[in-house]
Amino acid sequence: MVNWSLEASSRKLDHEVFLGRKLSFAPLIIAKAKVMYFDYQSTTPVADHVLHEMQSHFSEAFANPHSSDHALGWRSAATVEVAAQRVADLIGSDSDEIFFTSGATESNNLAILGLGRRAVLKGASKTRILLSAIEHKCILSAGRALQDQYGFVVDIIPVDHKGHIVVSELERLMDDDVLLVSIMAVNNEIGTIQDIEKLSEVVRKHGSIFHCDAAQAPLAISMADFASHVDMLSLSGHKMYGPKGIGALYINRELQEEIEPLVYGGGQQKGIRPGTLPTPLCVGLASASDYVSSSEASHKRVELRTRRDRFLNKLLALPCSARLFGAELENRHPGNISIGFEGLDAQDILGALQPRLAASTGSACTSGIPEPSHVLKAIGLKTEDAESAIRFSLGFETTDEEIDNAVELVEHALLRLTDSLSKTLSTA
């Protein structure tokens, strides 16, 4: 059973400026019980062995990997090269096709903007870009930048109510003037897994370049042969038990001369992504790549899926009408549940769960103005349903006890909110 006792003490945080906005924080009630974490798709903890492998590169083998005049620099350079190969092994590519970045957002921008800008400089005749309707906002924003600044035509590939690409629509949109198609492997909100191999066949018939945002894929599926199906692929360390601040972009070596860099510097990484590489973070991404491609991780995925299903069944059994959004369980991220509770707002539920349970909504916030998630709208949800969506995402560390406690917390919150809503309606 959950211990509902709370510390009597609380503290208030003054208004403070954050990201250019003033945010007012309500009093924080400090609970004795540990906060349960159900937001693994937002970020994962750094695995212990990953952190351990990184540590010596902060304090001992710390030399600049681009210092070519001494042995310590050579040693760091060799470490980075080995790290690149370890990341390459995750997707079935070669080390010279791996470019370290600060994360998936930079990787996605480098892939889309880099390709588009170079095409303009070369006077290429292909002027269309296809993006799926449920891409991460950084993909959609990069596409919009190419449209607004360089005159590209950006077309959106529709998805069905489960979040799968409508293949017939992709085939209809494809033509010889399509420069790039970008489709994510595993959706970050509803967990839908795309058939990248099948989609690749459609794209390559027209000689178009295929980019894949695979930030959510390492914990969901095996990626051993992904490089054979895509031309560019983005990864993020903190989505796969690695550190924040590091990611990678796979670029097929035959395509590398077609990428214009976003920044210019000392020519590191073939000039495509210059700048001093953070050796410890590169090692962390490499170690995480080893981990998620191991037999241990494969076994943990099976256990994760079982726990996810158990959690969902318990949520659906609560005394409140609920609906699962997205793909069927076997075709979605093994830790993902996107669920809506009828008549209730997700923000209200999550607020009622604080500070005991960490999860997230399926909505985005732009310039401080809440709006329904573009992903949920793309799969056909009405605004009311989209605003009810909560994403619970489990990880390898999630326990059965946490699931039972989380269900009890959610039930308590739902009953409290439903009772409050009923009283409000009765007095209206």
C-alpha positions, -999 to 999 in steps of 0.1 A, spaced: 0 0 0 11 36 -6 21 56 24 0 87 21 17 106 50 34 138 39 59 161 56 41 189 74 66 214 62 64 230 28 83 258 11 74 285 -14 95 293 -44 95 330 -55 88 340 -90 119 333 -111 128 339 -147 131 307 -168 135 307 -205 124 343 -207 91 337 -188 81 343 -152 68 311 -137 49 311 -104 55 279 -84 29 266 -60 41 254 -26 60 221 -29 49 194 -6 78 172 2 67 135 4 85 110 25 80 83 -2 104 84 -32 90 99 -64 81 72 -89 94 78 -124 72 69 -153 87 93 -179 115 72 -194 107 83 -230 116 118 -219 149 108 -206 166 77 -191 190 76 -162 227 70 -171 234 33 -166 259 26 -138 284 9 -161 281 37 -187 289 63 -160 318 42 -148 333 39 -182 330 77 -188 346 88 -155 383 83 -164 379 104 -195 370 134 -174 399 132 -150 427 110 -164 425 105 -202 412 140 -207 434 152 -236 418 170 -266 412 143 -292 422 168 -319 456 175 -304 477 158 -330 511 167 -316 514 145 -286 506 109 -274 478 119 -250 459 136 -279 465 105 -300 451 83 -272 419 104 -270 415 104 -307 418 66 -307 392 65 -280 368 86 -300 374 64 -331 366 32 -312 335 49 -297 323 58 -333 327 21 -343 307 10 -312 279 34 -322 281 22 -358 277 -14 -346 244 -5 -331 229 2 -366 251 -18 -389 273 10 -403 310 19 -404 327 43 -380 335 68 -407 297 72 -412 291 83 -376 291 120 -367 289 129 -331 265 158 -323 249 173 -291 218 152 -295 189 142 -318 177 177 -323 210 188 -337 213 156 -357 179 161 -372 187 197 -381 220 188 -396 204 161 -417 175 182 -430 190 217 -432 224 204 -442 210 185 -471 186 212 -482 211 240 -481 237 221 -500 211 212 -527 203 249 -531 240 258 -534 244 232 -561 213 243 -579 196 209 -575 163 204 -593 147 184 -564 127 209 -544 102 188 -524 105 173 -489 82 148 -473 78 147 -435 54 125 -416 26 141 -397 38 128 -363 75 138 -365 92 155 -336 88 192 -337 124 198 -344 119 179 -377 88 199 -386 106 231 -377 136 223 -398 113 216 -427 95 248 -422 128 267 -422 137 252 -456 103 262 -469 104 297 -456 141 305 -463 149 285 -494 116 279 -512 113 242 -507 79 226 -509 71 206 -477 44 180 -479 31 161 -449 27 123 -450 -5 113 -432 -8 85 -407 -37 63 -397 -55 63 -364 -28 41 -349 0 63 -360 13 42 -389 23 58 -422 -4 54 -448 18 37 -474 -6 44 -503 -4 81 -495 34 80 -493 34 63 -527 11 90 -541 33 118 -528 65 103 -541 79 117 -573 113 123 -589 113 159 -575 114 147 -539 148 154 -523 142 140 -488 118 119 -469 120 119 -431 100 94 -410 107 86 -373 112 49 -364 93 50 -330 70 78 -320 79 97 -289 43 103 -278 22 73 -288 51 48 -292 40 36 -327 67 16 -345 71 21 -382 81 -6 -408 112 13 -419 123 -15 -443 90 -13 -462 90 25 -462 125 25 -475 116 5 -505 89 31 -514 113 60 -510 143 45 -528 122 37 -559 124 74 -568 161 79 -558 151 101 -528 171 104 -496 156 87 -466 163 101 -431 151 85 -399 148 100 -364 156 69 -344 160 86 -309 133 64 -294 142 32 -312 171 17 -292 149 7 -262 121 -5 -285 136 -26 -312 167 -42 -326 185 -17 -349 212 -41 -362 204 -35 -399 190 0 -399 219 15 -419 210 -7 -449 175 9 -451 182 46 -445 206 72 -457 207 92 -425 197 83 -390 196 103 -357 204 91 -322 203 106 -287 223 94 -258 198 103 -230 170 82 -246 191 50 -243 208 51 -209 236 73 -220 244 109 -210 227 141 -221 245 164 -245 256 137 -269 240 122 -300 250 110 -334 240 113 -370 247 84 -393 254 97 -429 260 72 -456 295 79 -469 282 83 -505 260 112 -492 285 131 -471 295 155 -497 259 166 -501 257 179 -465 263 216 -458 275 221 -422 254 241 -397 285 255 -381 320 261 -393 353 256 -375 385 236 -374 374 209 -398 368 182 -372 346 153 -383 353 160 -420 341 196 -415 305 183 -415 302 189 -378 333 207 -365 342 215 -329 361 197 -302 345 164 -294 337 157 -258 355 124 -253 337 113 -221 303 118 -238 314 100 -269 324 71 -247 291 73 -229 271 70 -261 293 41 -272 288 23 -239 250 29 -241 250 16 -277 267 -16 -265 241 -19 -237 209 -15 -258 222 -39 -285 231 -66 -259 212 -98 -252 207 -84 -217 187 -55 -231 168 -78 -254 157 -98 -224 148 -66 -205 126 -54 -234 105 -86 -230 102 -80 -193 94 -43 -199 66 -52 -223 51 -76 -198 51 -49 -171 37 -23 -194 8 -46 -203 1 -53 -167 1 -16 -159 -22 -8 -187 -47 -35 -177 -48 -21 -142 -54 14 -155 -82 2 -178 -98 -15 -148 -101 17 -128 -136 32 -122 -131 58 -150 -137 53 -187 -102 52 -204 -89 48 -239 -55 38 -252 -42 60 -280 -19 48 -308 -9 14 -321 -18 -20 -307 5 -32 -279 27 -54 -300 34 -26 -325 45 1 -300 74 10 -278 75 -17 -251 74 9 -223 48 33 -238 12 39 -227 -6 69 -241 -40 69 -224 -69 93 -219 -94 93 -191 -128 105 -203 -140 139 -191 -107 147 -173 -78 170 -183 -44 154 -184 -28 185 -167 -52 182 -138 -45 145 -133 -7 150 -134 -10 179 -110 -30 158 -86 -2 131 -88 25 155 -77 50 151 -62 46 113 -60 45 102 -97 63 116 -127 47 112 -161 39 137 -189 11 149 -212 7 143 -248 5 180 -255 31 206 -263 36 241 -251 46 268 -276 54 303 -263 35 295 -231 3 288 -249 -9 252 -243 -22 235 -274 -32 199 -283 -4 177 -294 1 176 -332 7 139 -330 -27 132 -313 -44 155 -338 -27 137 -367 -42 103 -356 -77 119 -356 -83 127 -319 -107 155 -311 -93 183 -290 -111 171 -258 -96 136 -262 -61 150 -270 -62 171 -239 -69 141 -218 -38 122 -230 -12 111 -205 20 94 -216 32 69 -190 66 55 -201 82 27 -182 119 17 -182 141 -12 -174 141 -2 -137 103 -1 -133 92 -26 -107 59 -44 -101 56 -26 -68 59 7 -85 32 -2 -109 9 -12 -81 16 20 -62 12 41 -93 -22 26 -101 -33 34 -65 -21 70 -69 -39 74 -103 -71 59 -89 -70 83 -59 -64 113 -83 -92 102 -106 -117 98 -78 -108 131 -63 -110 150 -96 -143 133 -106 -158 141 -73 -147 177 -76 -161 179 -112 -194 165 -100 -197 190 -72 -189 219 -96 -215 207 -121 -242 203 -94 -238 238 -82 -236 254 -117 
